Amino acid sequence: METNRLTAPEKEALISLLDDPSPAVHQALIAQFTRLGAEGSEFLFTIASSTNRIAALAASDYLRELRFSDPAADFRKFIRSLNYELETGMLLLNRTVNPSLDVAGICTQLDALAARCRKLAPATRNLREQCRVINRVLFDELKLRGNEENYTDPNNSLLDQVLSRHLGIPLSLSVVYLLVAQRMGLELEPVGVPGHFLIGCYEPEGPFYLDAFNQGQFLTADDVFARLRSQQRLPQLSDLAPTPVREVLSRCCRNLAKHYMAAGDTAHARLFAGFVHDFEAAYERHAQS
């Protein structure tokens, strides 16, 4: 994610100072981030979701102290940036509902899940075996599962709620899976199959797919096509292709708009419908440029 007012050297300098214990440095950074406003919030969120755990924890502390007042504006700025990263996007989206989101806590929990997977992972780098280990940690140990009883609960789409309640829908459970796999260095992809989100594993010998809503069930391309036919959908090869992060986040917003409307929360429904429009408008401007 890019910030407009900060040069690369300035960003590096700020990162190096985030965990400085000096009160004078702390106050200077508070003043700088306050002056930057949404730019400062965006920068801190990027660092808070980075792999630099010390800087990430310090950035989260600054976010909590500053209590930036317009999370929706921060997310819209992210949308307009066209520089999409899944974890940052999900955290910014989540913060529009929960402004006091514990970013460091979420990142630490994902780190711990990945560390547990690495501990259990076999010596072989076989991707299927690695995925079986992730299945064990997420679905057997953490007991993540699809919320079939209350599928339209908006909490099923919010990363902090999925991790705390262990309930989600296909898209949000796939995101957790992808963020853990990413920390393990595995190259998995989101796949927005019509009507059901999956995870794609594109091996040289042929792809396979994982259904996080169904405990990480392994699927072949033929299995996915058979599902689509059973739903009276005409399968297309494009259904099996990786989905851009932009569309993953936009689809999450569509789900939330629909689910908040079903819950009678029209304010949040309008907010997320607006985010969908923002994604579409940003993409159209980019396509025309």
C-alpha positions in Angstrom: 0.0 0.0 0.0 1.4 3.4 -0.9 1.0 6.7 1.0 1.2 9.9 -0.9 3.1 12.1 1.5 5.8 9.8 2.7 8.9 8.9 0.7 10.5 5.5 1.0 13.3 6.9 3.2 10.8 8.6 5.4 8.8 5.4 5.8 12.0 3.5 6.8 12.9 6.2 9.3 9.4 6.0 10.9 9.6 2.2 11.1 12.9 2.4 12.8 11.4 4.8 15.4 8.2 3.0 16.1 9.5 0.9 19.1 11.8 3.7 20.4 11.1 4.0 24.2 11.9 7.7 24.3 8.9 9.8 25.4 10.1 12.7 23.1 10.2 10.4 20.1 6.8 9.0 21.0 5.2 12.5 21.1 6.9 13.5 17.9 5.5 10.4 16.1 2.1 11.1 17.6 2.2 14.6 16.1 3.5 13.3 12.8 0.8 10.7 12.4 -1.9 13.1 13.5 -0.7 15.6 10.9 -0.8 12.9 8.2 -4.3 11.8 9.1 -5.6 9.1 6.8 -2.1 8.8 5.3 -0.7 8.1 8.8 -3.4 5.6 9.5 -2.8 3.8 6.2 0.9 3.6 6.9 0.4 2.2 10.4 -2.0 -0.4 9.2 0.4 -1.6 6.6 3.2 -2.0 9.2 0.7 -3.5 11.7 0.0 -6.3 9.3 3.6 -6.8 8.2 6.0 -9.7 9.0 8.1 -7.4 11.2 6.5 -8.4 14.4 8.2 -5.8 16.6 7.3 -2.9 14.3 3.8 -4.4 13.8 3.1 -4.5 17.6 4.4 -0.9 18.0 2.3 0.3 15.0 -0.8 -1.3 16.5 -0.2 0.5 19.8 0.0 3.8 17.9 -3.3 3.0 16.1 -5.0 2.3 19.4 -3.6 5.5 21.0 -4.5 7.7 18.0 -8.0 6.3 17.5 -8.2 7.6 13.9 -11.8 8.7 13.6 -12.8 7.6 10.1 -12.1 4.0 9.4 -14.5 4.1 6.4 -12.4 6.9 4.8 -9.3 4.8 5.4 -10.8 1.8 3.6 -12.0 4.0 0.7 -8.5 5.4 0.3 -7.1 1.8 0.2 -9.7 1.0 -2.5 -8.7 4.0 -4.6 -5.0 3.1 -4.2 -5.4 0.1 -6.5 -2.5 -1.5 -4.5 -4.4 -4.4 -2.9 -3.0 -6.8 -0.4 -5.3 -9.3 1.2 -4.4 -9.1 4.9 -4.2 -5.3 5.0 -7.5 -5.0 3.1 -9.3 -7.4 5.4 -8.0 -5.6 8.5 -9.1 -2.2 7.1 -12.5 -3.6 6.1 -12.8 -5.1 9.6 -12.0 -1.8 11.2 -15.0 -0.1 9.6 -17.2 -2.2 11.9 -14.8 -2.3 14.9 -12.7 0.9 15.0 -10.7 -0.4 18.0 -9.7 -3.6 16.2 -6.7 -5.3 17.8 -4.6 -5.6 14.7 -1.6 -6.9 16.5 -3.7 -9.6 18.3 -5.1 -10.9 14.9 -1.6 -10.9 13.4 -0.1 -12.7 16.4 -2.9 -15.3 16.3 -2.2 -16.0 12.6 1.5 -16.2 13.3 0.9 -18.7 16.0 -1.3 -20.9 13.8 1.4 -20.8 11.1 4.1 -21.7 13.6 2.0 -24.7 14.8 1.6 -25.8 11.2 5.4 -25.5 10.6 6.0 -27.6 13.7 3.8 -30.4 12.4 4.7 -30.1 8.8 6.6 -33.1 7.3 10.1 -32.8 6.0 8.8 -33.1 2.5 7.6 -29.9 0.8 4.8 -31.8 -0.9 2.0 -29.2 -1.2 -0.8 -31.7 -0.5 0.9 -32.8 2.7 1.4 -29.2 3.8 -2.3 -28.5 3.2 -3.3 -31.6 5.3 -1.3 -30.1 8.2 -3.1 -26.8 7.8 -6.4 -28.7 7.8 -5.4 -30.4 11.0 -4.5 -27.2 12.8 -7.4 -25.0 11.6 -10.2 -27.6 11.6 -9.3 -30.3 14.1 -7.4 -28.2 16.7 -8.8 -24.7 16.3 -12.1 -26.2 15.2 -12.9 -23.6 12.6 -16.1 -24.5 10.8 -18.8 -23.1 8.5 -21.7 -21.5 10.2 -24.5 -23.4 8.6 -26.9 -22.6 11.4 -26.7 -18.8 10.9 -25.0 -18.4 7.6 -26.1 -14.7 7.1 -24.7 -13.5 10.4 -22.4 -10.5 9.3 -19.9 -11.6 12.0 -19.1 -14.6 9.7 -17.3 -12.3 7.3 -15.2 -10.3 9.9 -11.7 -11.6 10.4 -11.6 -10.9 14.2 -15.0 -12.6 14.7 -14.1 -15.6 12.6 -10.9 -16.1 14.7 -12.7 -15.6 18.1 -15.9 -17.5 17.4 -14.3 -20.1 15.1 -17.2 -19.7 12.6 -17.3 -18.3 9.1 -18.5 -18.6 5.5 -16.5 -19.9 2.6 -14.8 -16.6 1.8 -13.7 -15.7 5.3 -12.6 -19.2 6.1 -10.6 -19.3 2.9 -9.0 -16.0 3.8 -7.8 -17.4 7.2 -6.4 -20.4 5.4 -4.6 -18.3 2.8 -3.1 -16.0 5.4 -1.8 -18.9 7.4 -0.4 -20.6 4.2 1.2 -17.3 3.2 3.1 -17.2 6.4 4.3 -20.7 5.7 5.6 -19.7 2.3 3.0 -21.7 0.4 1.7 -20.3 -2.9 -2.1 -20.8 -2.7 -4.7 -18.7 -4.4 -8.2 -17.5 -3.7 -10.7 -18.9 -6.2 -14.1 -17.2 -6.4 -16.2 -20.1 -7.8 -19.8 -18.9 -8.4 -21.8 -19.5 -5.3 -18.9 -20.9 -3.2 -15.4 -19.7 -2.4 -12.5 -22.1 -2.7 -8.7 -22.2 -2.4 -6.6 -23.1 -5.4 -3.4 -25.1 -5.4 -1.7 -24.9 -8.8 0.9 -27.6 -9.0 2.8 -28.3 -12.2 1.2 -31.8 -12.4 -2.3 -30.2 -12.2 -4.4 -28.1 -9.8 -6.4 -29.1 -6.9 -8.8 -27.2 -4.7 -9.7 -26.9 -1.0 -13.1 -26.2 0.5 -12.5 -24.4 3.8 -16.2 -24.4 4.5 -16.1 -28.2 4.5 -13.1 -28.8 6.7 -10.5 -28.3 4.0 -12.0 -30.9 1.7 -9.8 -31.7 -1.3 -11.4 -31.3 -4.7 -10.4 -31.9 -8.3 -11.4 -29.6 -11.2 -14.0 -32.3 -12.1 -15.4 -32.2 -8.6 -15.8 -28.4 -8.8 -17.5 -28.6 -12.2 -19.8 -31.4 -10.9 -20.9 -29.1 -8.0 -21.7 -26.3 -10.4 -23.8 -28.6 -12.6 -25.7 -29.8 -9.6 -26.6 -26.1 -8.9 -27.8 -25.7 -12.5 -24.8 -23.6 -13.4 -22.8 -24.0 -16.6 -19.1 -24.5 -15.7 -16.4 -22.5 -17.4 -12.7 -22.8 -17.2 -12.5 -19.2 -15.8 -14.4 -20.5 -12.7 -11.2 -22.3 -11.7 -8.8 -19.4 -12.2 -7.3 -17.4 -9.3 -9.4 -14.4 -8.2 -7.7 -11.0 -7.8 -7.5 -9.6 -4.3 -9.7 -6.7 -5.5 -12.5 -9.0 -6.2 -12.0 -11.0 -3.0 -12.4 -7.9 -1.0 -15.3 -6.6 -3.1 -17.1 -9.9 -2.8 -16.7 -9.8 1.0 -18.3 -6.3 0.9 -21.2 -7.7 -1.2 -21.7 -10.4 1.3 -21.7 -8.0 4.2 -24.1 -5.6 2.4 -26.5 -8.5 1.8 -26.1 -10.0 5.3 -26.5 -6.6 7.1 -29.6 -5.9 5.1 -31.0 -9.3 6.1 -30.3 -8.5 9.8 -32.1 -5.2 9.4 -29.0 -3.1 9.8 -29.5 -0.7 6.9 -26.8 1.7 7.9 -24.1 -1.0 7.6 -25.8 -2.5 4.5 -25.5 0.9 2.8 -21.9 1.3 3.9 -20.7 -1.9 2.4 -22.8 -1.5 -0.7 -21.0 1.8 -1.1 -17.6 0.1 -0.8 -18.7 -2.3 -3.6 -19.4 0.7 -5.8 -16.0 2.2 -4.8 -14.2 -0.9 -5.9 -16.1 -0.9 -9.2 -15.5 2.8 -9.9 -11.8 2.5 -9.1 -11.4 -0.5 -11.4 -13.3 1.4 -14.2 -11.0 4.4 -13.8 -7.9 2.2 -13.9 -9.2 0.3 -17.0 -9.8 3.6 -18.9 -6.5 5.2 -18.0 
